[in-house]
Amino acid sequence: MLSFTHFLKEAALRVDTTQNASITELFPALAFNNNYKPTDINKFADWLRALKLSSPKAKTAFVTTSNVEAGAKVIETTSSMQAKFFKDKMNNAIGITNWLYSINRTKKIKRVVWGYREKPTGIPKNHAGDIFIFFNDGSTIGVSLKAGTKKSKEPLLNTYVGTTFKKIKQEKKLTKLADAMWDTVYSKIPGVNSVATKRDYMERGIKNKVTEKYIEYFLENEEAANKLYTEMLYVNRVHMTDAINSLSLKEFKDWVISNFNLQLPTTDGDIPLILVKAVGKTAEEKSDDLAAMIGTLTSFKAVLNTSSVQEWFIEIADATGNKAKMKMAIRSDAGVRAGKAPGKQGRLGKYTQLKLQYSGLV
């Protein structure tokens, strides 16, 4: 098994999509709707701070009043961001703004709306768009935004292990995962047997006590606690690949089509989705190779990536002979520290709800 140090190197390479989102989604919408063309990150930030979000043009970027309030808080954070983060994300926002203006040259845009939590009227609540472009001709598209480097692979699916077991109707295998994690991970926490058993360690009140024991262990011996986390990732990957492989081809295709935010052809009335990635001050639409294959898929097989502690693949092939690997990962999306509530702790504090991500074909 790979070292936890190797895992940390992997984790450092990934893009924090949660922090990216508000800046790269909202700021371009505000700039475009207000006819502002940013070129300098500091001037852009100054313009945003001076902008009255209650003004008619600014308000067109928001769905609700609460979104306006959330937007004001996002703008406020620009004055306290770390320098590198500020530079990278503001440059990305400029890149996406430039992309909007390039689209506008060929097809006139009426307004751009931030799909923060609520979606604009007429957009399905589960639509994967981060921003929505309303054109003068009455058509609309949703845009899923990513930001990173030329070689980076940002998550195209962001969900959780337990949620996925339920989505694919494999709840019995989720129970087996919980049992296996007790046997190989949670039962190894010093003193845990005084507060929990295999039968009840996942229950709400008891779970917090187990997490408290884990925090104590982490603070006393972080290296040993991290070895348990590495084992947790392994057990999750093994059980997830087993669950995926138990699906029929139809069940697998239905799961992918319903959950992976594919850029599929639309029918009348549907709101199409496109993927746009920003790198520095440039942004461009990305193709969706998985969407092109899914309709004629003939086989799939989930396997571990033996060179990684968090990655796994789903090997796929279609009727035309094309073969590819879906790059998947299971990991924690939060750290562990004293003083943080048990329910917010990461790693072992996540139990069956570690992050599950898809970041493209390889």
C-alpha positions as CSV (number, residue, x, y, z in Angstrom):
1,M,0.0,0.0,0.0
2,L,1.2,3.5,-0.8
3,S,2.4,5.8,1.9
4,F,0.3,8.6,3.3
5,T,3.0,11.0,2.2
6,H,2.2,10.0,-1.4
7,F,-1.4,10.7,-0.8
8,L,-0.7,14.2,0.5
9,K,1.2,14.9,-2.7
10,E,-1.8,13.8,-4.7
11,A,-4.1,15.9,-2.6
12,A,-2.0,19.0,-3.1
13,L,-2.4,18.8,-6.9
14,R,-6.2,18.9,-6.9
15,V,-8.1,22.1,-7.4
16,D,-10.4,23.3,-4.6
17,T,-13.6,23.6,-6.6
18,T,-15.6,24.9,-3.6
19,Q,-13.4,28.0,-3.3
20,N,-13.2,28.5,-7.1
21,A,-17.0,28.5,-7.5
22,S,-18.2,31.8,-6.2
23,I,-15.5,33.9,-7.8
24,T,-15.4,32.3,-11.2
25,E,-19.2,32.1,-11.4
26,L,-20.5,35.4,-10.0
27,F,-17.8,37.9,-11.0
28,P,-18.1,37.2,-14.7
29,A,-21.9,37.4,-14.6
30,L,-21.7,40.8,-12.8
31,A,-19.0,42.1,-15.2
32,F,-20.9,41.1,-18.4
33,N,-24.3,42.3,-17.2
34,N,-22.8,45.7,-16.3
35,N,-20.8,46.1,-19.6
36,Y,-17.5,45.9,-17.8
37,K,-14.5,44.4,-19.5
38,P,-11.8,43.6,-16.8
39,T,-8.2,43.3,-17.7
40,D,-6.4,43.9,-14.4
41,I,-7.2,41.8,-11.3
42,N,-6.8,44.6,-8.8
43,K,-8.9,47.0,-10.8
44,F,-11.5,44.3,-11.2
45,A,-11.7,43.7,-7.5
46,D,-12.0,47.5,-6.9
47,W,-14.8,47.7,-9.4
48,L,-16.7,44.8,-7.7
49,R,-16.4,46.4,-4.3
50,A,-17.7,49.7,-5.6
51,L,-20.6,48.1,-7.5
52,K,-24.1,48.5,-6.0
53,L,-25.6,45.1,-6.2
54,S,-29.1,46.7,-5.8
55,S,-28.7,48.5,-9.1
56,P,-30.9,47.3,-11.9
57,K,-28.1,45.8,-14.1
58,A,-26.4,44.1,-11.1
59,K,-29.6,42.5,-9.9
60,T,-30.0,40.7,-13.2
61,A,-27.2,38.3,-12.1
62,F,-29.1,37.1,-9.1
63,V,-32.1,34.8,-8.7
64,T,-33.1,35.8,-5.1
65,T,-32.4,38.5,-2.5
66,S,-30.5,36.0,-0.4
67,N,-28.2,35.3,-3.4
68,V,-27.5,39.1,-3.5
69,E,-26.5,39.0,0.1
70,A,-24.3,35.9,-0.5
71,G,-22.7,37.7,-3.5
72,A,-21.9,40.8,-1.3
73,K,-20.0,38.5,1.1
74,V,-18.1,36.9,-1.7
75,I,-17.0,40.3,-3.0
76,E,-16.0,41.3,0.6
77,T,-13.6,38.3,0.9
78,T,-11.5,39.6,-2.0
79,S,-9.8,42.1,0.4
80,S,-8.6,39.3,2.7
81,M,-7.6,36.5,0.2
82,Q,-4.1,35.1,0.1
83,A,-2.2,36.7,-2.7
84,K,-1.7,33.6,-4.9
85,F,-5.3,32.5,-4.5
86,F,-6.5,36.1,-5.3
87,K,-4.3,36.2,-8.4
88,D,-5.3,32.8,-9.7
89,K,-9.1,33.1,-9.2
90,M,-9.4,36.7,-10.3
91,N,-7.5,35.8,-13.5
92,N,-9.9,32.9,-14.0
93,A,-12.8,35.2,-13.6
94,I,-11.4,37.5,-16.2
95,G,-10.9,34.6,-18.5
96,I,-14.5,33.5,-18.2
97,T,-15.7,37.1,-18.7
98,N,-13.7,37.2,-21.9
99,W,-15.3,34.0,-23.0
100,L,-18.8,35.5,-22.4
101,Y,-17.9,38.5,-24.6
102,S,-16.6,36.2,-27.3
103,I,-19.9,34.3,-27.3
104,N,-21.8,37.6,-27.4
105,R,-20.0,38.6,-30.6
106,T,-21.7,35.6,-32.5
107,K,-24.9,35.4,-30.6
108,K,-26.2,38.3,-28.5
109,I,-26.6,37.7,-24.8
110,K,-29.4,39.3,-22.9
111,R,-28.1,38.5,-19.4
112,V,-26.0,36.0,-17.4
113,V,-27.4,34.6,-14.1
114,W,-25.6,33.1,-11.2
115,G,-27.0,29.6,-10.4
116,Y,-25.7,29.8,-6.8
117,R,-28.3,27.7,-5.0
118,E,-31.6,28.5,-6.6
119,K,-31.9,28.2,-10.4
120,P,-33.6,30.9,-12.5
121,T,-37.3,30.4,-13.4
122,G,-37.7,27.7,-16.0
123,I,-34.5,25.9,-15.1
124,P,-34.8,22.5,-13.5
125,K,-33.7,22.5,-9.9
126,N,-31.2,19.7,-10.5
127,H,-29.6,21.3,-13.5
128,A,-25.8,21.2,-13.3
129,G,-25.2,24.7,-14.7
130,D,-23.2,27.2,-12.5
131,I,-24.2,30.1,-14.6
132,F,-27.0,30.5,-17.1
133,I,-26.8,32.5,-20.3
134,F,-30.1,33.9,-21.6
135,F,-29.8,35.0,-25.3
136,N,-31.8,37.7,-27.1
137,D,-33.5,35.1,-29.3
138,G,-35.1,33.5,-26.2
139,S,-32.7,30.5,-26.0
140,T,-30.8,29.5,-22.8
141,I,-27.8,27.4,-22.0
142,G,-26.3,26.3,-18.7
143,V,-22.6,26.5,-18.2
144,S,-20.6,24.2,-15.8
145,L,-17.4,26.2,-14.9
146,K,-14.1,24.7,-14.0
147,A,-10.8,26.4,-13.3
148,G,-7.2,25.0,-13.2
149,T,-4.1,24.5,-15.2
150,K,-3.7,23.2,-18.7
151,K,-3.0,19.7,-17.4
152,S,-5.2,19.6,-14.3
153,K,-8.3,17.4,-14.2
154,E,-11.1,19.1,-12.3
155,P,-14.0,17.0,-10.8
156,L,-16.9,16.7,-13.3
157,L,-18.9,14.8,-10.7
158,N,-18.9,15.7,-7.0
159,T,-20.9,13.4,-4.7
160,Y,-20.4,11.1,-1.8
161,V,-19.8,7.4,-1.3
162,G,-23.0,6.7,0.7
163,T,-25.1,8.8,-1.6
164,T,-23.7,6.8,-4.6
165,F,-24.6,3.4,-3.1
166,K,-28.1,4.6,-2.7
167,K,-28.2,6.1,-6.2
168,I,-27.3,2.7,-7.7
169,K,-29.7,0.9,-5.3
170,Q,-26.9,-1.0,-3.5
171,E,-27.9,-0.2,0.1
172,K,-27.1,-3.8,1.2
173,K,-23.6,-3.4,0.0
174,L,-23.4,0.0,1.9
175,T,-24.1,-2.0,5.1
176,K,-21.3,-4.4,4.2
177,L,-19.0,-1.4,3.7
178,A,-19.9,0.0,7.2
179,D,-19.2,-3.5,8.7
180,A,-15.8,-3.7,6.9
181,M,-14.8,-0.2,8.0
182,W,-15.5,-1.2,11.6
183,D,-13.4,-4.3,11.3
184,T,-10.4,-2.7,9.6
185,V,-10.5,0.9,10.6
186,Y,-12.8,2.1,13.4
187,S,-12.2,-0.8,15.8
188,K,-8.5,0.1,15.7
189,I,-9.1,3.5,17.4
190,P,-7.8,3.2,21.0
191,G,-10.6,3.2,23.5
192,V,-13.4,3.0,20.9
193,N,-14.8,-0.2,22.4
194,S,-15.8,1.7,25.5
195,V,-18.2,3.9,23.5
196,A,-19.3,1.8,20.5
197,T,-19.7,-1.6,19.0
198,K,-19.8,-2.8,15.4
199,R,-23.6,-2.9,15.6
200,D,-24.1,0.7,16.8
201,Y,-21.0,2.8,15.9
202,M,-22.9,4.5,13.0
203,E,-25.8,5.7,15.1
204,R,-26.0,9.4,15.5
205,G,-25.3,9.9,19.2
206,I,-22.7,7.2,19.3
207,K,-21.0,8.3,16.1
208,N,-20.0,11.6,17.8
209,K,-18.3,9.7,20.6
210,V,-16.4,7.5,18.1
211,T,-15.3,10.7,16.3
212,E,-14.1,12.2,19.6
213,K,-12.0,9.1,20.3
214,Y,-10.6,9.4,16.8
215,I,-9.7,13.1,17.3
216,E,-7.8,12.1,20.5
217,Y,-5.9,9.5,18.6
218,F,-5.1,11.8,15.7
219,L,-3.8,14.5,18.1
220,E,-1.7,11.9,20.0
221,N,-0.3,10.0,17.0
222,E,-1.2,11.6,13.7
223,E,1.0,9.2,11.7
224,A,-0.8,6.1,13.0
225,A,-4.2,7.8,12.6
226,N,-3.4,8.6,9.0
227,K,-2.6,5.0,8.3
228,L,-6.1,4.2,9.4
229,Y,-7.4,6.8,6.9
230,T,-5.3,5.2,4.1
231,E,-6.9,1.9,5.0
232,M,-10.4,3.6,5.0
233,L,-9.8,4.8,1.5
234,Y,-8.8,1.3,0.4
235,V,-11.8,-0.4,1.9
236,N,-14.1,2.2,0.3
237,R,-12.6,1.8,-3.1
238,V,-12.8,-2.0,-2.9
239,H,-16.5,-2.0,-1.9
240,M,-17.4,0.7,-4.4
241,T,-15.8,-1.1,-7.3
242,D,-17.6,-4.3,-6.2
243,A,-21.0,-2.4,-6.1
244,I,-20.4,-0.9,-9.6
245,N,-19.5,-4.2,-11.1
246,S,-22.7,-5.8,-9.8
247,L,-24.8,-3.5,-12.0
248,S,-26.2,-4.5,-15.3
249,L,-25.1,-2.5,-18.4
250,K,-28.4,-0.7,-18.4
251,E,-28.2,0.1,-14.7
252,F,-24.7,1.5,-15.2
253,K,-25.6,3.6,-18.2
254,D,-28.7,5.0,-16.4
255,W,-26.5,5.9,-13.3
256,V,-24.0,7.7,-15.5
257,I,-26.6,9.5,-17.6
258,S,-28.6,10.7,-14.6
259,N,-25.7,11.8,-12.4
260,F,-22.6,12.7,-14.4
261,N,-23.8,16.0,-15.9
262,L,-23.1,14.9,-19.4
263,Q,-23.3,17.2,-22.4
264,L,-26.0,15.1,-24.1
265,P,-28.1,16.2,-27.1
266,T,-31.2,18.0,-25.9
267,T,-34.8,17.7,-27.0
268,D,-37.2,20.6,-27.3
269,G,-37.6,22.4,-24.0
270,D,-34.4,21.0,-22.4
271,I,-31.7,23.5,-21.3
272,P,-28.4,22.3,-22.8
273,L,-25.3,22.1,-20.6
274,I,-21.8,22.9,-21.7
275,L,-18.5,22.7,-19.9
276,V,-16.1,25.7,-19.9
277,K,-12.6,25.6,-18.3
278,A,-10.6,28.7,-17.4
279,V,-6.8,28.6,-17.4
280,G,-5.3,31.9,-16.4
281,K,-7.0,34.7,-18.3
282,T,-8.4,32.4,-21.0
283,A,-11.4,30.1,-21.0
284,E,-12.7,27.7,-23.6
285,E,-15.5,25.1,-24.1
286,K,-14.4,21.5,-23.4
287,S,-15.8,18.5,-25.3
288,D,-17.5,15.6,-23.4
289,D,-16.0,12.4,-24.6
290,L,-18.0,10.3,-22.1
291,A,-21.2,11.7,-23.5
292,A,-20.1,10.6,-27.0
293,M,-19.5,7.0,-25.8
294,I,-22.3,6.4,-23.4
295,G,-25.1,5.8,-25.9
296,T,-23.2,2.8,-27.6
297,L,-21.5,1.5,-24.5
298,T,-21.1,-2.3,-24.6
299,S,-19.0,-3.0,-21.4
300,F,-17.7,-1.5,-18.2
301,K,-15.5,-2.7,-15.3
302,A,-14.5,-0.9,-12.1
303,V,-10.9,-1.5,-11.0
304,L,-8.5,0.0,-8.4
305,N,-5.6,2.2,-9.5
306,T,-2.8,0.4,-7.7
307,S,-0.5,3.4,-8.0
308,S,-2.8,5.6,-5.9
309,V,-4.4,5.6,-2.5
310,Q,-7.5,7.4,-3.6
311,E,-8.0,6.8,-7.3
312,W,-9.9,4.0,-9.2
313,F,-11.0,3.6,-12.7
314,I,-14.0,2.4,-14.6
315,E,-12.9,0.8,-17.9
316,I,-15.4,1.3,-20.6
317,A,-15.8,0.2,-24.3
318,D,-18.4,1.1,-26.9
319,A,-19.7,-0.6,-30.0
320,T,-17.3,1.2,-32.3
321,G,-14.3,-0.3,-30.5
322,N,-13.4,2.8,-28.5
323,K,-11.9,2.1,-25.1
324,A,-11.3,4.5,-22.2
325,K,-11.0,4.7,-18.4
326,M,-13.2,6.9,-16.3
327,K,-10.9,8.5,-13.7
328,M,-12.6,8.2,-10.3
329,A,-11.5,9.1,-6.8
330,I,-12.6,8.6,-3.2
331,R,-11.2,11.0,-0.6
332,S,-12.0,13.2,2.4
333,D,-13.0,16.8,1.6
334,A,-12.1,18.1,5.1
335,G,-9.3,17.9,7.6
336,V,-9.1,17.0,11.3
337,R,-8.4,19.5,14.0
338,A,-9.1,20.1,17.7
339,G,-12.0,22.4,18.5
340,K,-14.0,21.6,15.3
341,A,-17.4,19.9,16.0
342,P,-17.4,16.1,15.5
343,G,-19.9,16.2,12.7
344,K,-17.5,18.5,10.7
345,Q,-14.3,16.5,11.0
346,G,-12.8,15.0,7.9
347,R,-11.1,11.7,7.2
348,L,-12.5,9.1,9.6
349,G,-15.0,11.7,10.7
350,K,-16.8,11.1,7.4
351,Y,-17.7,7.5,7.9
352,T,-19.6,6.3,4.7
353,Q,-19.7,9.9,3.3
354,L,-16.3,10.4,1.8
355,K,-16.2,12.4,-1.4
356,L,-16.6,10.5,-4.6
357,Q,-15.5,12.3,-7.8
358,Y,-15.1,11.8,-11.5
359,S,-12.6,13.9,-13.4
360,G,-12.7,12.8,-17.0
361,L,-11.6,10.0,-19.3
362,V,-7.9,8.9,-19.5
